[in-house]
Amino acid sequence: MTLTDNAPSSAPCGAPNSTRDAEPAVDARAENAITIFVCITCRGGRPLDVVPVPGAVLAQATVRAAAGTGITVRGVRCLANCDRGLSAAVRRDGAWTYVFGHLDAETGGRPLIDGAKLFARSRDGLMPWRGRPDALKRGLIARVPPLDFAGDPE
């Protein structure tokens, strides 16, 4: 599966995994509703002439890590998190969206997928802190509420 560059697609990255390797049952709709948006133009403070672009390397690493999970990976041109790149956003339908930075081009794909799997199992629409990969604990930039969020009571 190749990375899509912000192009609509109904197919997730890879086929669903038929075995869950001792993971708790996951609502298939929740797992398939996870999308990871990776900034493919991000350079993470590196010079403009660096090729390949580090964000594109992270995106491809994330695609490889997502194979067989049902998680969709899409490239986007700039998440406007340049001072804290390499960056990605993890989104789940009807839940919060998480923006992460300071990701590693070569190794950042696996933590993104591991965090997304944890997120898919969440019953409350939040990515649990416990079990979250260290790269996602250290690299958390923002958490954005779902569109229909009415706000917290005061």
N, C-alpha and C positions, 0 to 999 in steps of 0.2 A: 504494500500500500504506500502510496506517495503522499506527501504533505499537500494539502490544498491551500491555496493562497486566498483566503477569505471568500472562496467560492462556495455557494450553497451545495450541500450534499445531504442526502437522506441516509447514506450508508456510513456506519461508524468505521473507525480505523480498525481493520481486522475483523474476523468473525468472532461471535460470542464464544467464550470458553465453556466447554461442556462440563468440566469439573471445576470445583471451587476450592480444591486443595485445603480442606478443613476450615475454610472461611465461613462465617455465619451466612445464612441465606440472605441473598440480596434481591430486592425487587428488581427484576430485569428492566423495568421501565426506568428506575432510578439510575442504574448503571449505564444504560444507553442514553440517558439524558445528560450525562457528563460530557462537557466539551472543554478542552484545554486550548486556549489561544496563546500562541507563542509569538513574540515579537521577532520577526525574521530580519528586520533592519537594524536591530540592536547591535551595537559594537562594544558595549561594556567598557567604554573609556579608551578603547583601542583606536589607532589611527584609521582614517577613512580608507586607506589603500589596503588594509588587511583583507586577504581573500583566503579561504571563504569567510563570509561574514559570520562572526560568532553566533549571532541570533539564529541564523539559518542552520548552523551546526547543532545548536540546542534543539531546534525544531525537528531535525532529522533523528536525533537521539531519542526524542520523545515519541516520535512515530514508531521507532523500533521497539521501544519499551512498551508501547500500547498494543502491539500486535497480539491479537487473540483476546483482548479484554472487553471489547464493545465500547471503549472510550474513544471519542472523536478528538482528533488533533487538527487544528487549523492554524495556518500562519496568518498573521496580521502585520500590516505595515505601521508600526509604531504604537506602543501603548503609553507613550508620553511619560515614561518612567526612566528617562535617559541617565540621570545621575545615579540610579540604583539598578541599572541593567546588569546582566541579561534578565529579561522579564517574561512572565507568563501570567495568565489569568485562568483560574479554574472555576467553571460555571456549571451549576446544576439547575435544571428547570425547577422553578418554584422554591428555590433556596437562595442562600447568600452566595455571592461571588467573591472569590479571594484573589488578590493580586500579590504576586511574589516577585522579588528582585534578588540581585546578587547570586543568580544561579550560575552554575558552571556549564560551559558549552558541551563538554564531553560527558559529564556525569549527571547533569541536572535532569535528564529525562526520567530516570528511574524514580527519584523522589517525587516528581510530579505525578507519575502514574500511581505510586504507592499511596500518596495523599488523596488522589482522586478515588481510589478504591475504598479508602477509609471514609471519605465523604459520601460515597454511594451507599454505604451501610448505615449512615447516620439517620436517625429517625426524626431529628428536630431541625434538619436543614442547615446545620452548622458542621464545619469540619472539626472533629474532636482534636484537642491538644494532645491528649494521651495517644501515643502510637504514631503521631505525625512525624515524618522524617525530619531530622535536625535541620536540613537545608530549608525546609518550609517553616520551621519555628523561627530560625534566625532571619529568614528572608521575607517574612510577612510585611507587606507594605500597607495594604488596606483590605477591608472587608466591606462589601457593598450589599445593602439589603435588596431583597427581591422587589420587583416592581409593585406588587400588591401589598407591601408591608405597611401597616397602619401606624407604626411607631410604637415605642415602648411607653407604658404608662409612667407618668411622672411621680 
